[in-house]
């Protein structure tokens, strides 16, 4: 596995945690707050954490088994199993709504009421937030902001060293815990008919998720036997998170893939290597998830994930610098600034607003203007 060394993640001692009175709460209310967040230790921690997880799974395959899982990993998996059992105990109500079964609020109320109890069983406290990771119980939707909230939860567990900071633990987090989380969220979405939060429609990468594509492209990054275009020929083997995510799309969407998932189709037909896919997705995640107020405004920040202005240039380069780490040129399809170069398959197209394509690969134009900032867009 050819992974890139990543600097160590800081450690938050129990003493420092006990002395902090800054409990996790939503702190992002304006676009200026988003920029402030990029200057905080918490943002730097999260950027480094995602890079560390991504590097740890290079060359690894699913299904993943580890007979020597740490007590922390077993604890988080046990928590997710418990939440999954609650779905059986809170069946959907016989209602006719297309989206959002009211039973999801009952499930969510149980989680809110028992969050401290669940954390106490893991020897944690309210400095680590739980309920926001599985969807909005008010709007009855789920999106990339909720997925990011779960990744931040794992980061907090690592900062306090409930989860270890070593490569084996990182692989268990991604290929064990995160996969289990995805399956729980997919079941919640299916059983309670959760609406995609702030979906970009055909112009979005995925209605509800993003990190699976980052981790999956990292798994495939250093091999050459499976081309990027392989996703266009389902059914796909569930050997990585990218393929797992693509097959989930085929479960919930119907019709031509290039019509309902045009971004993924453009990547498959226009990016030559998984290395470039991986680095480009990091840039896209920062721009279209972490950089959008409507997505991150509900994230619980503070507590372990420090909300403090470190008065330094934005730490966004910890994610974007993947291109520099790998010695690759910037990825035009992700940055939104590139145009197709003569004889090159790596630059997809002249990009549309905020990096979304304005024309398809190899022929027919599909001109459209994505609506990214509609008021109802949530996390």
N, C-alpha and C positions, 0 to 999 in steps of 0.2 A: 504494500500500500504506500504510494508515493504522496504522503501528506506534507504540508508545509508547517514548520514549527510556529506555534502561537505563543505570545507572552502569557505569563501566569495571570490568573484572575485573582483579584484581591480577596482577602479574607475578612469577614465581619465577625468580630468576637462577640460572645454572649454579653460581655460587659458593655461594649459599645451599643449593642442592640437594646439592652435594658435601659441605657441612658437616653436613648432617642425617644422623643415624644411626637415625632412626625409620622403618624400612622398613614398607611397607604390610602389616598383619596384621589379622585379625579382632579388634576391640577391644570389641564390644558383647556382653556376656554377661548383663546384667540389664536390667530396665526402667529402672532408674536410669541405666544407661549410655546408654540412648536419650535421656534428658533431658540428660545431659552432652553428648552429640553435638550437640544443638541449640544449644549455647553455643559451638561451635568455629568457627574460621575455615573449616575444611573444609565444614561445613554451610552457612555463609553463602555460600561460593563456589559450592556446588552449587545452592543456591536461585537465586542471581543468574544462574548459567549457564543453567538451564532457562528462566527468564524471557526471557533474551536470545535463546536459540534460538527460542522460541515467537514472540516479536515479529518476528524476522527473516523468518519464513515467511508472515506475514499476506499474503493475496492471491496467493500463489504456487501453481502447479499442478504436478502430475506428468503425464507423465514430465519430469524435470529434466535439462537438459543445460547444461554450462558448458565451453566450449572453452579457458578460461583457468584451469583448476583449479590450485591451488597444489601445490607439491611434497609438502607434508604431506598434503593430501587424497589425492593419488595414492598416497602411501605406505600410508595406512590402507586404501584400497580394494584395493591390491595384497596386503596382509596378509589381508584377508577372502577375496579370490580364492584365495590359497594354501590357506587353511583349508578352503575349499570343495572344492578338488582332493583334499585328504586323504580326504574322504568316499568318493571313487571308489577310492582306494588302500586303504581300510579298509572293505570291504563288510560288511554285517550278517551275523552268524552264523545258520545255520539252526536257530534255537531256537524254542520254542513259547510263550515268555512273552508275556502280553498287553502288558505295559509293560517297557521297558528291555532292549534288546539288548546283550549283553556286549561287542560290538565297540565300543560307545561308550567304554568304559574304555580300549580300545587307542588310539582316536582322542585321548582326553583325555591319556593318558600321553605320547603324542607331543608334544602341546601343552605339557605341563608340562616335558618334557625339553628342548624347543627354544625355550621362552619367551624366555630371555635372548638367544639367537641372533636371534630375530625382532625383538626390541627393539633389538639392536645394529645391525641392518640399517637401522633407522629413527633411529639415533644417540640411542637412549634407554637407560635402565638399569633395574635392578630396583626403583627408586622408583616405577615405574608397573606395577601388577599386571595380568596378562592372563588366566590360565587360568579364573578364576571367572566369566567373562562369558558362557559358553556352556552352562552347566548344571552339575549336580553329577555328577561321574564316579563317586562312591560310590553315591549314591541313584539315579542315572540318571534325573534329573528336571530340569525347567526351570521357572522362574517369574519373577515381577517383580523379585525380588532380583538375579537374574542380569542382567536387562535394565538395572536401575539400575547395576550394576557396570560395564556397558559405557558408559553415559552418564558415569559417573565417570571412566572411562578417557579419554573424549574431553575431559572437563574438565581432567584432568591434562595432556593434550597441549596444551591451550590455555593453561593457567597457565604452562607453560615456553615458550610461543609456538612450539612445533613446528607447531601450527595457529594461524593468525592470529586476532586478536580484531577482526573487522570483519564487517559484515552479509553480504557476499558469501561469506565463509568459513562463516559460520553457516548460510546456506542450503545450501551444499554439504555441511555436516555432517549436516543433517537430511534433505534431499531426495536426497542422494547416498549418503553413508556410512551413515546410520541405516537407510535403505531397504534397502541392500545387506546390512547386519547382520540385519535382519528376515528377509530371504529365506534367508540362511545358517541362521539359527536354525530357521526353518520346515522347512528341508530336514533338519537334524539331528533335529528332533522326529519327522519322518515316517520317515526312514530307520532311525533307531535306536529308534523308538517310545518317546520319552521321556515320562514321566509328568508331568502338571501338578504343580508343587510347591505344596503348600498350597492347592489349589483350593477356592474357596468354593462351588462348584457353581453352581446357577442364581442365587445371590445375589451372585456376584462380577461385576465388570465384564467380565473376560476371564480365562480359565484361566491364561494365561501372560504376558500383556503389558498395558501401561498407557500408556506414553509415546506410542505412535502415535496414541492418541485425543486426547491433549493437543495434539500438534503438528498433527494433522489438523483439530481444531476451530479452532485458530489460523488455519490456511490459509483456513477458511471464515468467519472471524469478521466481516469487514467487508462481506460481500455479503448480498443479500437474495433472490437468485433461486433459491437452493437451500434449502428449509426443512429444519429438523432432522428432520422426519418422513420425509424422502426415503429414509432408510436402510431403511424398511419395505417398499421396492419394489425388490428385487433383480431382475436383476443391476445392480450399480452401476458407473458408470465409475470406473476406477482413477486418478482425478485428484487425490486427496488421501489422506493417511495414515489418516484416519477411515474412508473408504470401503474402502480397501485392507484395513484390519483387519476390517471387517465382512464382506467377502467371504472372508477367511481363515476366519472363524467358519463360514460356510456350507460351506466345504470340509471341515471336520472335525466338524461337528455336524449332526444331522438332526432333523427334527421342527419343530413350530411355534416361530418365533423368540421369541415372548413366553414360552415355557416354558423354553427352554434359555438364554436371554439376557435375563432379566427386567429387570436394571438398565438395559441399553442400550435395551430396549423402553420402559421408564418414562421415560427421558430423551427418546426420540423422540416420545413422546405427551404429555409434560407440560412440556417446557421450550421457551419460545417462540423463543429466538434462539441462534445459535451463540456469541455473546458470553457469554451466561450459561452455556452448556455449557462453554466454555473456562475461565471463572473457577471454575466449580463443580468441574471435573475437577482443577484445581490443588489445591483444598482436599481433595478426596477422596484424591488421591495422597499428600499429606502425612499425612493421617490413617491411611489403610489400607495404605500402603507404607512411607514413611519413619518413621512412628510406631509400627510394629509390630516388636517385638523378633524375632519368629520369621522376619520377612522380612529384616531388615537385619543380623542377627547374624553373617552370614558375609561381609559387605562388607569388603574390604581397605582399612583406613583408616590414615592416617599417610603418611609420605613427602611427596609433593607436596601431598596432601590433608591438611592439618595437623590433628592431633588435639591441640588445646590449648584449655583452658577460658579463654575471653576475659572471663569474669566479667561478663557483660552479660545483659540479658533475652534469652530464646530468640529466635533469628533466624528462627523459623518465619514471621514476618510478611512476609518477603521473597517467599514464595510466596502466602500467603493474601491479601496486600494487593492482589492482582489486582482484587478488587472495588472497592477504593478508587481504584486507578489508572484504572479504566474508568468510575468514577462510577456503578457499579451497586449495587443492594442486595445483601446477602448471599444466597447461593443455598441455599434450605432443603434441597433434595434432597441436596446434598453435605455440608452441615454436620451433618445428623442432628438438627436442632433445630426445623425448620419444620413448619408444618401448612398444609394447603390453605387459601388465602384465598378468600373469596367472589368469584366472577367472575374468578378469575385462573388462567391456565394455567401460570404460572411456578413456583408451589410445587406440587411433585408430590403429596405425600401426607404424612400423619403418618408420621414415619420410625420404623423399627424399630431394633434395637440397632446402635450404631456407624454410623448413617446408612443402613443397609439397609432397604428399604421393607417395611412390614408389610401393605400392601394395594395392590392393583393400581389402575391408572387406569381410570376410567370403568366401574365396576361390580364384578364378582365379586371377592370377597376371596380372597387367597391367603396365609393366615396361616402364618407359619413363623418359626423362630428359627434364624438362621445360626450355625454353629459356626466361630468364627474362631481360637480358641486351642487347637485340638487339638494334642497333643504332636508329631504327625508333620509339622505344617505347617513347610515350609522356605521358602527365599527364593523 
